Amino acid sequence: MVKILRFAGQLILAGLFVLFSCISVQAQTSLSRVISGYVRETGTNKPISGASVFITETRRGATTDRDGFYTLTVSGGTYTLLISHLGYLRIEQKVTVPPDRTLNNISLSPDTQLLDEVTVKTESQDRNVKKVEMGVTQLPIQSIIKMPALMGEVDVVRSLLLLPGVTTVGEGATGINVRGGSVDQNLVLLDDAPIYNSSHLMGFFSVFNPDAVRDVTLQKGSLPARYGGRTSAVLDVRTKEPDAEKLRLSGGVGLISNRLGIEGPIAGRKLTFLADTRLAINNFLFKAGPANIRDVRASFYDVTAKIKYLPNEKNTVYLSGYVSDDRMLLPSDSLLSVDVSATQTGFDYQTANGSLKWTHTFTNRLILNLSAVVSRYRAATTVPDSSNKFRLQSELLSKIGKAELNYQTDLHRWSFGIQATHYHLSPNTLTPGPVSNVQPVQLASEQGLEAGLYAEDEMTLNEKTSLIAGLRYSQFLFLGPTELRTYAPNGPRRPETLASQETIGSGSVAKSYGGLEPRLALRWALKTDRSLKFSYTRTRQYLQLITNSTAALPTSRWKMSDNHIRPQIADQLSAGYFRNYQNDTYEVSAEAYYRQIQHAIDYRDGAKLLLNPTPETDLVQGRGKAYGLELMMKKNKGFLTGWVSYAYTRTLLLVDGLYAGERINNGNWYPANYDKPHVVNALAIYRPSLKFTFSANYTYSTGRPMTVPYAKARVNNRITLPVYLDRNQQRIPDYHRLDISLTWEKNPARKMRYWYSWTFSVYNLYARKNAYSVFYRFSSYAGSDANKLSIFGSAIPSLTYNFKL
């Protein structure tokens, strides 16, 4: 406990030092003046991200951030501001400095006569070239809803699969793989709250209700210093701002889900709210699948809510909440690792998040953000109908506190922050039914404290060169109560080699890890329409999902770093060339990256992780490397927009332990389960008029690795078992699919009280039977038979009705 308090005190002192340093710098530069404020949409008062604010007299400008905020540094006098954003009417505004009010807020009106459609709208049209970051894509919800969707369900996560470097192991798989990373190596956030399972129905749909989402940002290259705890990517989802003008209803009716949302003012502009709900009962969905899943029963719901309070122009308070629940009933016990002779297996998992954020503007240059977050994820498996009736449950609870200071001048944008996360993990609890042969099991819970301190500066060195330099220090404390196990030194780590156990009391530190995480990004402008970018990022991951299945299941478990499982450390180098053509109508980019991973985690041959009280005996760690090339050509303007991309990605692991049981593939490099070298994506959106939008997307990828038995063995002349040699040396068949969508909407150019649209889409248009997995059956009379499992082997049409009041 003393060590924890000492560590907390050091972080607090460092944070105070950063605060006073920042205020001191602000005081020293107080002779200059600042024009700042928010750019919002007329009528709804929603922030406009990526709006351009340009000073004609100084020929300098800025773009608004995700909250619509901008800052410009000038000397005293009168200036002319030009404010513009694609899809809005450009305005001109005179401003006198020093201003007569703290903030210079601006309202832009939508340009309803504009027919051009931008598929991927980032912070500004030329962001591809002008911004320092690389490997960053921001998708507003207006772009996502134009893409074809499975069963008509607009899906935030599935839209990301059309980007280069983003894949999944197959249809029905939970989460995404970014640049060769595993699912748990992505930090997924919803209004600053972590999401530990981003999927509904075990991977078919994402947990994000599109009606509640404002924009989605995927960062897979240069990571800002404020992010930590994951080694691959960050997916940051932000909910929309509540309407401050009047009460509005919105929703939709489709084959998958029914949606209903409400938003509006509670007490004028000072207090507003939104609430969006989604309910789905999807039994018919699985009837379209193969015979072995036609008896599946499934349902889910989620609720997204937000309250915004504006006591004055210097303070903003947000209260956000998210709740979701999934339930699925499968025939037999096919997804369990043990046979309990059940005719049904149930899976249910819930997420419950809450976040409170306060933003205070000290001056036009100095802004403070404070937030508190609680996130809980619970997953359970039940067998309800056999003599072995039971419920297997796991839970992960995290409590997070953050503080961040942002200070901005004309050439620098500083960020300083401190954050801490407390984890409480209950890995597996097995509870038998009232009359059951199953014995209760409760694995020991785990607790940990992860803390981080960071500073970052985005600076303009000259007209051609910009730089982001950041430094983050993170530390993880594995806390008691726990048992520290020690194994015999001259042999593999196995249950039978356990030598001793030491009891660590509650609140005491059992093991600690930590270190510096430098971040660097550099942009060099070759010309106004082209640039070169470089970045280096180091990250540490102290919490990992352990499973010996290809896709994460509710039976998968989370595991903290302890005295045996070391944190994963990743170092990534990236370089890219970016160019825009014809006034930013076309974008071309090429990015190459190489990531090296220390202490990459995998499971040993024959591992049994379910209900294992000593998981370190079945886990092994080694090295990993991921490298690739991403090419993309995108058209931003016109009646026809979209992109074509190609990604070459490799992910290889090397596990070479001291003993045979701690080696994989005899200590040689082997592909990870999610290694897919070649991926091609194409998206086209054609909008001939304001009423009609036609879109289509095509995707192709190399089949993922699989382990093939090379022989079979007979046990007691009764049981035939497969014999495996090397892991992941073969691949399932390649994957490809074409989807189309047609949307008709009531003319948006007319200002009417009631708006609605119809969307017809077809998923898997040419009914490709893509393999999710290939498995083998052995008999005593014949050789092995390969069998292919396809989730969707036919074209799936859908019709969705959406409305707004």
N, C-alpha and C positions, 0 to 999 in steps of 0.2 A: 504493500500500500504506500509506503514511503517513496518508493521509486516512481509510482504512478503520480503522486502529488508533486514530486520534484520535476517530473517530465511536464506535467500540466503547467507548473509555475514557469518553466523555461519558455513554453509556448506563449503564455500570457505576456511575459516580459518582452519577448520578441515582437509580439503583436503591438504592444504599446510603443515600442521603439519605432516600428514601421509607421504607426499613426502619427507620432510627433514629428518624424522625419518628413512625412508627407505634408503635414500642416506647415512645417517650416519652409518647405519648398514653395508651397502656395503663397506664403507671406512674402517671400523674396521676389516673386514674380507678379505682385499685385498691381504694379504700375500699368500693365496691359489690361485690356478690356475683353470681355467674353460675350458673344452672342450665342445663346443656347435655348433649347426648348424642345417641344414634342411636335411631330408632324402626325396628324390624325385625319381620319376619313370624315368628311362632312356627313352629318346625319347619324352615323353610328358611333362616332367618337373613338373608333378603333385605331390603334397605332399602325403606321405604315412603315414597314421595314424596308431599307434600301432606297429611300427617297434621296434625291440629290438636292443639296442646299448650296448654292453657288453665289459668291460675292463678285459682282461684275467689276468693281473698282480695283480689287486686289488680285483678281483672277485665281482665287483660291476657293476651295469648297470642302464639303464633308458629306458623308452619307449617314443616314440614320441607322441606329442599331436595331436589335430585335424588338425593343420597346418603343421604337419611333423617335429616340432621342438623338439630338445632334449638338455639337459644340464647335464654335469657331472663335479663334483668338484674333483680335484686331486692336488698333489704337482708337482714340476717341474720334468721333465724327459721324457723318451720315452715310449709310451704305444702301445699295440696292441688292436685294436677295432674289435669286431665281430659284424657285422650288418646283421640282418635277419628279414624276415617277410614271413608268409605263402603265397605261390604263387609267391615268388621272389627268385632269386639265392642268396645264402649267400655269403658275401664277407668279406675279412680280410684287415685291413688298419693300417699302422703304423702312429702314430701321435707324434710329439715332442712338449712338453710344456715348455716354452710359445710358442704358435704357431706363424707361420710367417704371419698369416692372422687372422682377427677377427672371422670369422666363418669357421667351418670345415664342408662343405656341402658334402653329400654323395648321390650317384645315385645307385639304385638297378634295375636290369633287370628282367622282368617277366620270370618265369619258365614255359614255354609253354608245357613242358612235364608232368607237375604235374596234375594228374587226380583227386586227393582228392579235395572235395568241402566242404567248411565251410558254413553252413547255416546262422548262426548269428556270424559274425566276430566282436568282440569287439576290444578294444585297444590292447589287446594281448591275446594269447590263454589261459593263466592262469589268466586273469583278474578277472574271477568269484571268485577266491580264494584270489589273491594277493592285489587287489585294496581295498581301505577303503570304498568307496561308496557302497551302496546297493540300489536295486530297480532301477538300471540304465541299459538300453539296448541301444547299438549303432548298427544300421543296415546300412551297406554300400549299395549303390544302386545295386551292383552286386548280393547281396543276395536277395533283394526285387524282382528283375526281374525274379527270378527263381520260385516265388510263383504263384499259379493259380490266375487269375484275372477275375473280372466281365467284360464280353464282350471283353476280351483280353487287357483291359486297365490297365497297370501296375499302381498300386495305393499305394502311400506312406502311407496314413492314414489307408487304409484297411489292409495293412500288419501288422499294430500294433494290430489289433483285434485278431490276433493269439497268442498274448502274454497274460500271466496270469494277471488278474486285469484290463484288458482293454475291454470294452464292448460298445455297442451302443443300443439305444432303439428299433432299427429295421431297415430294409432295407429302404433307402431313408431318413434316419434321419441325420441331420446336426451334425457334430462333434463326439467326443468320450467321454465316461465316464471312468475315471481312478480311481480305488480304491474307488468306490462309490461317486465320485464327479460329479457335474453337468458339462455341456458342457462349461459354461463360467468360471469355476474354473480352466481351463487349460490355461497356457501361451503358445501361439503358436508363434514361431519366424521364420522368413525367413531372414537369414543374418542380424540378430539383429532387424529387423522390425516386429512389431506385426501384426498378421493376425487375424482379428476379425470374419471372416467366412472362415473356412478351407475347404469348400465344393463347388463343382460345381453341378448344377442340383438339388439343394435343398437336397443334401446329398448323391447322388449316387456315386460321384467321388470326389477326393481331388483336391485342387487347385495347387498342386505341380507337375510340369512337370518332369517326371522321367529322361528325357534326360539332365536336368539342375542340378539335385541333386547329390551331392557327398555322403552325409551320413545323417542319421537321428538319433537323440539321444532323448530318452524318459527317463525323470527322475521323478520317482514316489515315491521314498523313501527319501533318504537324499538329500536335495536341497542345492546346493552351495549358499553362501551368496550373490553372485552377482545377483541372481534372486529374484524378489519380485512382489507383486501385484496380485498373485493368490494363492489359498489355496489348490489346488489338485496336479497338475503336471506341468511339463515343457516339451514341444515338440520343440526341437531346430533343425531346418532344415538348412543345409549349402549347398550352390551351389558349383559346382565343379570349379577347377582352369582351366582357359583357357589354351589351348595347346600353348606352346611357341616355338614349332619346325616348324610347317607348318600349312597351312590352311586346315581345315577338315570340311566335311559336314556329317550330320547324320539326321536320321528321321525315320518315320514309317507310314504305311497306315493300318488302321483297321476299324472295324465296327463303333467304337465310334468316333475316332478322327484321324486327319492327323497331323503329326508332322514334323517339319523341323528345324534343328539347324546348326549353323555355328560358328566356333571358330578358333583362330589362332593369329599369331603375327601381330601387326601394325607397330612397329618399333623395330624389333628384340625381344630379351627377355625382354627389358625394358618396352614395352607397348604391352599388349595382350588383347583380348576381347572374349566374347562369347555372342550369342543371340539364344534363343530357343523359338519357337512359337508352338502353338497348336490350332487347330480349329476343332469344332465339331458341327454338325447339327444332332440332335438325335430324329427326329420325329418317326422313326421306332421303337425306343427302347420302347416307351410306347404302341405301337400297340401289343406288346407281353404281356402286362399286362391285368388286369381286364377291363371289359367293361367301367367302369366309368373313366378310364384314357386314353383310346385309342385315344381320340381326342386331347390329349396334344401335344403342339408344343414347342420345346426347342432347344436352341443352346448356345454355349459358346466359348470363346477364351481366351488365356492368352499368355503373352510375358514375358520372363525372360531374363534379360541382365546383363552383368558384364564387367567391365574394370579393369584391374590390371596394376599398374604403379610401376616400380622398378627403382627409380632414382639412388640408390646405394644399397650396401648390408646392410646398417643400416636402410633403410626406405622402407616401402611398403604402397601403397595407393590403396584402393578398392573403386570403385563406382558401386553400384548395384541398379537395378530397377526391379520392377514387376508391371504388369498391367493385370487385368482380368475383363471380362464382361460376365454376365449371363443374358439370357432372356428366359422367359417361359410364354406360353399362355395356360390357363386352361379353359375348358368349365364351364360356370355358375360362381357363386360367392361362391362356396362351402368352400373356405378357409378363407373367411372373417367372421368377427364376427357379421355382420349385413347383412340383405337381401336388395340388391339394384336392384333386378330384372334384373341382367345382364346376357347375354348369354356367356360372356367371361370375364376372369380376367387375367391381365398380371402382372408378377413379373419380376423385373430386379434388379440386384445388382452388384456393381463394387468395386474393390479394386485397389488402386494406392499407391505404396510404393516406397520410394527412400532412400538409405543409403550411407553415405560416411564414410570410416574408414581409419585411418592412424595409422600404427604401426611403432614405432621408437625404435631401440635397442641402449640404452645408453652404456651398456657393455654386456658381455655375460651372466650376471646375472640379469640385470635390463632392463625391457621392458615396454614401455608405449603404451597403446591403447587408441585412441580418436575416437569417432564416433558421427555422427549426423544423425538423422532419421526423416523422415516425413511419416506418414501413414494415409490414408483416406479410410474409408469404407462408402459406400452409398447404401441404399436399398430403393426400391420403389414398390408400388402396384398401378396398374391402372385399371380402368373400362372404356373401350373405346367406348362402343356401346349402352349405355342406356341413358335415360333422366337424370340419376344421374351420368353422366360422371365426373370422377375426377382422380387425381393423389395424392397418399399419400406417402410422402418421409421422410426418416430420414437419418442423417449423423453423423459420428463420426470422428473427426480429432485429431490426436495426433502428437506432436512434441517432440522429445527426444534428450537429450544430455548426453553423457557418457564419463567418463575418468577412466581408470584402470591402475594400476601399478602392475607388476608381478616381484617378486624377488625370486630367487631360489638359494639354497645351496645344499649340499649333503644330508642333513637331513631335510631341511625345504623348503616349497614352499609357499611364502606369496603372497596374493592378497589384494590390497587396491583399493577402487573405490568410485566414487560418480556419481549419475545420477539423472536426473530430467525429468519429463514428464508433458507437458501441454496438457490438454484435452479441446476440444470444441465440445459440443454435441448439435445437433438439433434433439430432440426426435421425433416429428411428425409435418409435415406441410401438410395440406390438401388443394389442389388447384383444384377448379372446372373447368370443361371444358367450352368452349365458350357459349354453351347453356345447362345449367344444373340446376337442382333444389338443388344441394348441395351448402351449404354455406362454404366459406373459413374458415379454422381454422389453427392457427399457435401457437403451444405450446412454452412456453418460453425456450430459449436455456440455457444450463448450461456450466459453465467453472470450471475447477479444476486444481490444481498443485500438483503432487505427486513427492516427492523427497526421495532419499535414500542414505545412507552412510554406507559402510561396510568394514570389514577387516576379513581376513581368513588366517589360517595357516594349511597346511597339513604337518604333522611332523612324523618322524620315531622315536619312543621312544626307541625301542630295536629291536632285530631280530624278535620278535614275535608280537610286539604291534605297531600299527600305529593309528594316530588320526587326524581328521580334526575338528578344532574348529573355528567357525565363529560367527560374531555378525553383525547384520544389524539393522540400525535405519531408520524407514520410517515415513514420515509425509505427510498428505494430507490436502490441503486447498481448501475448497469449496468457490468459488469466485463469486462476483457479476459481472454484475447486476443480481439480483434475488429478489424474494419476499419470505420472511420468514413468514410462516403461523403458527398461534397458534390456538389450538383447546381447547374447553371447558374442564376443568380438570376432571369433574365428569361424563364422558361418553366416549363411543368409538370414535375413530377418524374417523369422517364421514364428507362429505361436509356440511351437515346441522348443524354440531357442530363447524364450523369455527368461531373463536372468533375475530381474528384480523390479519392484514398483515403488515409487516414492509419492506420497500424498502431498499435494500442494493445496494449502488452505484458500478459502474464499478471499478474493481481492488481491492475492499475491501474484507476482509475475512468474510464470513458469518458463517462458521463453520470450525473447525480444528480437526483432529484426528492424532494420531501417537503413536509410542511405539517401544520398542526393539523387535527384532526377533532373538533369539539365534539359532544357528545351531551346531549340534555336531554329529560326526560319529566316531565309534571306531571299529577297527579290531584286533582280537586276533587270531594268527595262532596256531592251535592245532598241526599241522604237516605241511610239505611243500605242501601237496595236500588238506588241509582242513582248514577251519577257521570259527570262529563265528564273527558276526557283529551286532552292535547296533547303533541306530541313534535316534535323537530327532530333530524335526524341528517345528518352529513356523512361521506362515505366516499371512499376513493381505491382505484383498482384499477390495479396495475402489470403484471398478466399477463392476456392475453386470448386467446380462441380465435378464430382467423380462418378463415372458410370462405365460399364463395359458393354454398352449398346451403342450403335451408331448414332441414334438420335436420343436426346434427353427425354426421359420418361418421368412420370410422377414417382416412380420407385428410385430415381436417381437421388443422390444426397450431396449436400454441400459439406465442405471440409475446410477448416481453418488451417493455416500454417501453425505447426507446433514444433516440438523438439526433433521430430523425424521428417516432417514434410516442410521443405524449405519454400519460401516464396519464389514465384516465377519472376524473372527479370528480363525485360526485352529492350533491345537497342535497335532502332530503326533509322536507316538512312534513306532519303528520298531525293530525287531530282526530276525536274519536269520542264517541258517547253510548252508555252501557251501563246496562242495567236488568235486574234479576231479579224474578221474580214467584213467589208461592206457595211461599215458603221455598226458593228457588233451584231450583224444579222447572222453570221456564221462564227462558230467557235471550233478550234482544233486544239487538242491537247495530247501530250504524251508524257506519262509518268512512269518512272522506274523506281523500284524500292528493294531494299534488302533488310530483313529483320532477323536478328539472332536472339535466341531465347535460352536463358540459363534455367536449369531445374525444371525443364518441361516435364509434365506429369503424364503417366500412362499406367495401365494395369498389367500385371504379370500374367503369363499364360495360365489359364485355369482359375482366374480370380473369382471370388465370390464376395461382392461388396455389400449385398443386402444383409442387414442385421449383423454385420461384422463388427465386434467390439474392438478389434485391433486392425483398422483399415490400412495402417502402414505396412502390414505384412503382405498385402496384396497390391500395393502401389509401388511403382518404381519411378525414378526421376533421371533425366538425362539432358541431352541438348536438343534444340530444335532450330530450324532455319526456314524462313519463308522469303521467297523472292518472286518478282514478277514484273511485267510490263503492261500498262493500261493505255489503250489508244481510244480516243473518242472524237467524233465529229458531230456537231450539234447545230441545228438551225433554230434560231430564236424568234424570228419574225415572219409574218406573212400568213396566208391562209393555210399553208402546210408547214407544220413544225415537227420537231422530233430529233432523234439522234440515232447513230449507229456506233457501237462500241465493241472492242475486242480486248480480252484480258488473258494474258498467259501468267498463271499462278502455280507455284509449287510450294508444298509444305512437307518437309521431311523431318523425321525424328531419329535420334540415335540414343539408345539405352544400352550401355555397356557396363554392367555392374561387375563387382569382383567375383561373384559366384554365378553359376549357370542359371539358377532360378531367378536372378536379377538382371538377366540379359534378354533382349528381344531380337529375334533374327540373328542370333550369334554375334550381337554387338555391331551389326552393320546398319547403315542408313535404310529407312523404310518410309513409305508415304503414310501420312496421317489419314484417318478415316474420312476426312473432308477434303482431301487433295483432289482438285479438279483442274488439270492443266489448262484446258482451252474452253473459253466461254465467249459466245457471241450474242449480243443483244441488239435489237432494233425496235424503235418505237416511232410511229407516225400518227400525228393528230391533224386531221383535215377539218377545217371549219369554213365551209363556203358561205355561211350566213350566220346571223346571230341566233337562229333557232336550231340549227343542226350542227352536230359535232360527230365525226366518225373517227375512230381510233383503232389501231391494230398494233400488236407487239409480237415479236418472234424471239425465241430464245433457244440456244443450243449450248450444250456443255458436255464435256467428257464425263463418262461414267465414273462414279466414285470407286475407291479401292475396295476389295473384298478378299477374304481369306478362303482359299479353296482346299478341301481335303485331297491329299494325294494317295491315300490308301484307307482301308478299313480293317478293323480288328474284331475278332470274335471273343467274347468274354464268357467263360464257362459253357461254351457252345450254345449259348442262348441269346445273348445280346450283341448286336452289331453296332460298333462305335466308329466314328470317323477319326482319322489320324491326320493331324495338321503338321506342316513343316515350317513354312515362313508366313509371316503376317502381311496381309495387304499386298500380295504380289500379283493379283489379277484385278480386273475391273468389271463392274456390271455394264450392260449396254449403254451407249450414249443416250443423252436426253435431248429431246427437242419438242417444241410446242408452238402453236399459233393461236392467238386470241384476238377477237374482234369485238367492237362495241359501237352502238349507235345511240346518240342522245338527242332527244327533241325537248326543247324547253320553251315555255311561254316567253314571248319576245321580251328580253331583259332591257331593251331600250325604252320600253314604256314603263312609266312609274305607276305600277298597280299595287293594290294592297295584297293581292294573293298571287304568289308565284309557284309554279310547279314544273316538273319535268318527268319524262319517261326515258328509261335507259334499258335498251335490249343488248345483251352481250352473249357471246358464245365462248366458253373456255374449252381449249383443246379442240379447235375447229375440225381438224382432220382425224380425230379420234385415235391419236397415237397411244399405244399401250406402253408407256414408259415404266421401266422397272424401278421399283423402290428398293427391292432387295432380291437376291438370288440365294436360294437355300437348297440343301441336298437331303434326299431321303435314301436310307440304306436298307436293303433287305438281305436276308440270308441266302437268297437264290440268284440275285442279280447284282450288277454293279450299282454305282451311285447314279441317281437321277437328279439332274439340275431342274429346279422349278423357279419360275419368275413370278414375283408378286408385284402387281400393278395396283395403285390406289384408284386412279381414274383411267379407265380404258376406253372411254367413249366421250363424244362431244357433250358438253353440259351447257344448255341454254338457260337464260334467266331473264326476268323482267322486274324492274324496280321503279317504284313511284316515289318521288321526293317532292316536298312542299315547304313553303315558308309563308308565314302570315305576318 
